[in-house]
Every structure is written in C-alpha cells, then in structure tokens.
Amino acid sequence: MKKILIIFAHPALSKSKIHRRLTDSVNNLPGITVNNLYENYPDFYIDIIKEQQLLIEHDIIVLQHPLYWYSSPAILKEWFDLVLQHGFAYGLKGKNLVGKQVISIISTGGDKEVYCKEGRNHFTINEFLVPFKQSVNLCGMEYLPPFVIYGSYSLNNTEIEQLNLKYKKLLFGLRDGQWENNILNSKQYFNDILD
Ligand SMILES: Cc1cc2nc3c(=O)[nH]c(=O)nc-3n(C[C@H](O)[C@H](O)[C@H](O)COP(=O)(O)O)c2cc1C
C-alpha cells in the first residue's frame, strides 16, 4: 500500500461546500494523511523541516485546493517557495522526491464549458496548471492528470456525494496501485480515468 499525503489549502473551510466534505471523508483513513496548511500555519510560518520530512515519508502527493484566481490559494505558493528547496527537491544533490507521483485535485466556480479556448476563461485547466506540472517535473516527480470539480456553486448535495465517491475511488485506487502507468497517462483529466 502506498502512502498518500494531501497538501490541502483552503483559507475559508467553514464556508466550503466541496473540500470540507472531501477531506472529512478521508481524514485518518489508512495510508492517507491530510496536511491542512491554513490550519497548521495560520500565520504562514511554514515548518520547512517538518514538511520536507512528510514528503519523504509519502509516495503520492495530492495538491488539493479550490481554484483561486486561476491558481491556488496563497499558502500553497508559499509552501512551494519554502519547502521545495534546492538541495532537497532539485539540483545535483536534491533527489529526495524523485519518482513520487503528484496529482492536483481542484474545484472551480466556473463551469466546464468556460475552460476552453472559445470559452470565457480562454484556457483549459491543464493550461492554468502548467506552473504546478513543471515544478513537479523539475523535482523528478510524475505529474498525473488532475481531477477537476467544475461549477462548484451549482452542485447539489446528491452531486457532491457522487463526487465524493469518485474522490475516494481515486485516492484508494492510487494508494492500492490500481492503475498501470499507461492508464494513468492515457487521459488529460483523471475524471476520465474514473468514468
Ligand atoms: C478569492 C477567490 C478566487 C476565486 N477564483 C476563481 C477562479 O479563478 N476560477 C474559478 O472558476 N473559480 C474561482 N473561485 C471560486 C472557487 O474556486 C470556488 O468557490 C471553490 O472552488 C468552491 O469550493 P469550496 O466549496 O470547497 O469552497 C474563486 C473564489 C475565491 C474566494
């Protein structure tokens, strides 16, 4: 069984419809660690050594957050800036993360239709996630297709429960090594692997 670390960034969890439900459903399950950055570091003083140790101890890293201004909430950027140090995460002697898998799990306010060239947001989610993908690649890790929850404002409880089932299927499947690499790389979005 692989070990999954969820790096979770949501600054207003009490108002959350999606992410609170998702993280609550897997907190404390075997092989899954939820690392709630805003809860652990309300003042943004990230414990770099602790975060690096957590990364070393896990095989799969999940970057989970709502999409904020076509990117992540601010603390995740701070986490990247501080934790993925030269000599630890990249560079000649920075090989600690090589071979780990990384996946983004994000939610958007916008509907799926607006995330394309012709749509209101002009770019796809994969295009907005390029800085994450390339940062992960620079560290010798493998960036899997992201899992995207679109149109979060209009989702009803039944739809959220269905998404929660998919989320758990994704995490348990990755943890238990359910998919070969050729399957993981066969789609643009993890949603299509689960369907
Ligand atoms: C500061 C801020 C920026 C946001 N930026 C975007 C955005 O760029 N694109 C988008 O589709 N939704 C955007 N949203 C909507 C959030 O993505 C949406 O509220 C979130 O995915 C819902 O998840 P939750 O129910 O767990 O809070 C933004 C929301 C906030 C508060």
The ligand as an SDF file (V2000), in Angstrom:
LIG
                    3D

 31 33  0  0  0  0  0  0  0  0999 V2000
  -10.5530   34.5950   -3.9340 C   0  0  0  0  0  0  0  0  0  0  0  0
  -11.2950   33.6560   -4.8480 C   0  0  0  0  0  0  0  0  0  0  0  0
  -10.8430   33.4640   -6.1390 C   0  0  0  0  0  0  0  0  0  0  0  0
  -11.5060   32.5840   -6.9930 C   0  0  0  0  0  0  0  0  0  0  0  0
  -11.0270   32.4120   -8.2600 N   0  0  0  0  0  0  0  0  0  0  0  0
  -11.6540   31.5460   -9.0970 C   0  0  0  0  0  0  0  0  0  0  0  0
  -11.1560   31.3310  -10.4100 C   0  0  0  0  0  0  0  0  0  0  0  0
  -10.1400   31.8810  -10.8340 O   0  0  0  0  0  0  0  0  0  0  0  0
  -11.8500   30.4850  -11.2190 N   0  0  0  0  0  0  0  0  0  0  0  0
  -12.9790   29.8180  -10.7880 C   0  0  0  0  0  0  0  0  0  0  0  0
  -13.5500   29.0480  -11.5790 O   0  0  0  0  0  0  0  0  0  0  0  0
  -13.4390   29.9870   -9.5290 N   0  0  0  0  0  0  0  0  0  0  0  0
  -12.8150   30.8370   -8.6890 C   0  0  0  0  0  0  0  0  0  0  0  0
  -13.2680   30.9890   -7.4000 N   0  0  0  0  0  0  0  0  0  0  0  0
  -14.3640   30.1200   -6.9250 C   0  0  0  0  0  0  0  0  0  0  0  0
  -13.7950   28.9440   -6.0970 C   0  0  0  0  0  0  0  0  0  0  0  0
  -12.9650   28.1290   -6.8900 O   0  0  0  0  0  0  0  0  0  0  0  0
  -14.9290   28.1280   -5.5150 C   0  0  0  0  0  0  0  0  0  0  0  0
  -15.5600   28.9490   -4.5560 O   0  0  0  0  0  0  0  0  0  0  0  0
  -14.4270   26.8700   -4.8220 C   0  0  0  0  0  0  0  0  0  0  0  0
  -13.9170   26.0010   -5.8000 O   0  0  0  0  0  0  0  0  0  0  0  0
  -15.5440   26.1590   -4.0790 C   0  0  0  0  0  0  0  0  0  0  0  0
  -15.0020   25.1530   -3.2350 O   0  0  0  0  0  0  0  0  0  0  0  0
  -15.4750   25.0410   -1.6990 P   0  0  0  0  0  0  0  0  0  0  0  0
  -16.9630   24.7910   -1.7070 O   0  0  0  0  0  0  0  0  0  0  0  0
  -14.7220   23.9330   -1.0910 O   0  0  0  0  0  0  0  0  0  0  0  0
  -15.1450   26.3770   -1.0650 O   0  0  0  0  0  0  0  0  0  0  0  0
  -12.6500   31.8820   -6.5480 C   0  0  0  0  0  0  0  0  0  0  0  0
  -13.1070   32.1000   -5.2290 C   0  0  0  0  0  0  0  0  0  0  0  0
  -12.4500   32.9620   -4.3940 C   0  0  0  0  0  0  0  0  0  0  0  0
  -12.9740   33.1780   -2.9940 C   0  0  0  0  0  0  0  0  0  0  0  0
  1  2  1  0
  2  3  1  0
  2 30  2  0
  3  4  2  0
  4  5  1  0
  4 28  1  0
  5  6  2  0
  6  7  1  0
  6 13  1  0
  7  8  2  0
  7  9  1  0
  9 10  1  0
 10 11  2  0
 10 12  1  0
 12 13  2  0
 13 14  1  0
 14 15  1  0
 14 28  1  0
 15 16  1  0
 16 17  1  0
 16 18  1  0
 18 19  1  0
 18 20  1  0
 20 21  1  0
 20 22  1  0
 22 23  1  0
 23 24  1  0
 24 25  2  0
 24 26  1  0
 24 27  1  0
 28 29  2  0
 29 30  1  0
 30 31  1  0
M  END
$$$$
